[in-house]
Amino acid sequence: MKVLITGSSKGIGRAVAILFIEKGYAVYGIDICEDTIRHRNYTHYISDVADAATLPDIPDVAILVNNAGVQGSGRDIEVNLKGAINCTEKYGIQPLISSIVNIASVSAHNGAEFPEYAASKGGLLAYTKNAAKRVAVYGATCNSISPGGVLTDLNLPVMNDTEKWGKIMDMTPLRKWATPEEIAGWIYFLAVTNKSMTGQDVLVDNGEIINHTFVW
Ligand SMILES: NC(=O)c1ccc[n+]([C@@H]2O[C@H](COP(=O)([O-])OP(=O)(O)OC[C@H]3O[C@@H](n4cnc5c(N)ncnc54)[C@H](O)[C@@H]3O)[C@@H](O)[C@H]2O)c1
């Protein structure tokens, strides 16, 4: 079974690729960077998800994970939202598709973080529902996951700053961030174990969204 993961060179995407390889799938990765995984069941393409015209031809994808993302880049909407749409339209809307998982963010729900980042992820939740209805005719599901903070390079500016990190932990009820491997496990569940939930989003955020102050 063919699995395609975008943004597979680092962070969450890399952890997802490794998990699916371990489970015995034929894994394909797309990234603007070189591959960081060497395995007989892994094929890497260097390509920009925002550029629909140059995406490689990969027929018969069964599982698509739209993970490639940037934040505060000036291209957040182009990469995070348009990139996921480009890949879904090219690889996902076809009879052999079995599931699609889009990586959104807690900021899609609370509007936090960079303005265009929040908008890109909010748009992804709406597009997930649109695509879910269209792949349902093939018996396939399409869902999204909204992680809170995850320990990846995307967040190095705050992970390496003791003061900022302390503030973030004070605002996070479970006082920790998720590992890429934990998020990969959730993505695997949504893509493989799940057969009946579609068009939905799962928040995995260590309680960021429930952090509010009760005034009485
Ligand atoms: N890390 C977090 O705290 C967090 C939280 C919520 C959501 N997310 C989302 O999870 C996804 C993965 O984030 P991460 O933390 O693993 O980031 P990361 O920076 O560690 O990895 C992102 C990967 O995407 C690739 N990429 C970037 N632009 C691309 C493009 N145009 N085309 C193809 N590949 C491209 C990068 O080269 C990199 O390999 C992103 O969509 C991000 O918005 C991350």
PDBQT file of the ligand as one rigid body, heavy atoms in Angstrom, charges set to zero:
ROOT
HETATM    1  N1  LIG A 301       5.824  21.800  15.618  1.00  0.00    +0.000 N 
HETATM    2  C1  LIG A 301       4.678  22.261  16.076  1.00  0.00    +0.000 C 
HETATM    3  O1  LIG A 301       4.599  22.757  17.228  1.00  0.00    +0.000 OA
HETATM    4  C2  LIG A 301       3.432  22.176  15.242  1.00  0.00    +0.000 A 
HETATM    5  C3  LIG A 301       2.201  22.445  15.851  1.00  0.00    +0.000 A 
HETATM    6  C4  LIG A 301       1.044  22.405  15.098  1.00  0.00    +0.000 A 
HETATM    7  C5  LIG A 301       1.114  22.089  13.758  1.00  0.00    +0.000 A 
HETATM    8  N2  LIG A 301       2.319  21.837  13.185  1.00  0.00    +0.000 N 
HETATM    9  C6  LIG A 301       2.338  21.533  11.744  1.00  0.00    +0.000 C 
HETATM   10  O2  LIG A 301       2.946  20.275  11.533  1.00  0.00    +0.000 OA
HETATM   11  C7  LIG A 301       3.561  20.264  10.238  1.00  0.00    +0.000 C 
HETATM   12  C8  LIG A 301       5.002  19.801  10.382  1.00  0.00    +0.000 C 
HETATM   13  O3  LIG A 301       5.693  20.719  11.210  1.00  0.00    +0.000 OA
HETATM   14  P1  LIG A 301       7.079  20.383  11.913  1.00  0.00    +0.000 P 
HETATM   15  O4  LIG A 301       7.010  20.984  13.256  1.00  0.00    +0.000 OA
HETATM   16  O5  LIG A 301       7.412  18.955  11.736  1.00  0.00    +0.000 OA
HETATM   17  O6  LIG A 301       8.028  21.323  11.023  1.00  0.00    +0.000 OA
HETATM   18  P2  LIG A 301       9.543  21.114  10.526  1.00  0.00    +0.000 P 
HETATM   19  O7  LIG A 301      10.002  22.483  10.149  1.00  0.00    +0.000 OA
HETATM   20  O8  LIG A 301      10.323  20.340  11.524  1.00  0.00    +0.000 OA
HETATM   21  O9  LIG A 301       9.352  20.226   9.219  1.00  0.00    +0.000 OA
HETATM   22  C9  LIG A 301       8.597  20.699   8.123  1.00  0.00    +0.000 C 
HETATM   23  C10 LIG A 301       9.059  19.981   6.863  1.00  0.00    +0.000 C 
HETATM   24  O10 LIG A 301       8.291  20.517   5.751  1.00  0.00    +0.000 OA
HETATM   25  C11 LIG A 301       9.194  20.801   4.692  1.00  0.00    +0.000 C 
HETATM   26  N3  LIG A 301       8.655  21.853   3.837  1.00  0.00    +0.000 N 
HETATM   27  C12 LIG A 301       8.552  23.181   4.123  1.00  0.00    +0.000 A 
HETATM   28  N4  LIG A 301       8.040  23.846   3.076  1.00  0.00    +0.000 NA
HETATM   29  C13 LIG A 301       7.820  22.923   2.106  1.00  0.00    +0.000 A 
HETATM   30  C14 LIG A 301       7.299  23.007   0.789  1.00  0.00    +0.000 A 
HETATM   31  N5  LIG A 301       6.924  24.180   0.251  1.00  0.00    +0.000 N 
HETATM   32  N6  LIG A 301       7.185  21.867   0.054  1.00  0.00    +0.000 NA
HETATM   33  C15 LIG A 301       7.598  20.677   0.580  1.00  0.00    +0.000 A 
HETATM   34  N7  LIG A 301       8.099  20.551   1.821  1.00  0.00    +0.000 NA
HETATM   35  C16 LIG A 301       8.211  21.655   2.578  1.00  0.00    +0.000 A 
HETATM   36  C17 LIG A 301      10.482  21.229   5.399  1.00  0.00    +0.000 C 
HETATM   37  O11 LIG A 301      11.611  21.181   4.536  1.00  0.00    +0.000 OA
HETATM   38  C18 LIG A 301      10.544  20.244   6.542  1.00  0.00    +0.000 C 
HETATM   39  O12 LIG A 301      11.193  19.052   6.187  1.00  0.00    +0.000 OA
HETATM   40  C19 LIG A 301       3.405  21.685   9.684  1.00  0.00    +0.000 C 
HETATM   41  O13 LIG A 301       2.297  21.729   8.819  1.00  0.00    +0.000 OA
HETATM   42  C20 LIG A 301       3.149  22.510  10.922  1.00  0.00    +0.000 C 
HETATM   43  O14 LIG A 301       2.427  23.689  10.643  1.00  0.00    +0.000 OA
HETATM   44  C21 LIG A 301       3.483  21.860  13.891  1.00  0.00    +0.000 A 
ENDROOT
TORSDOF 0
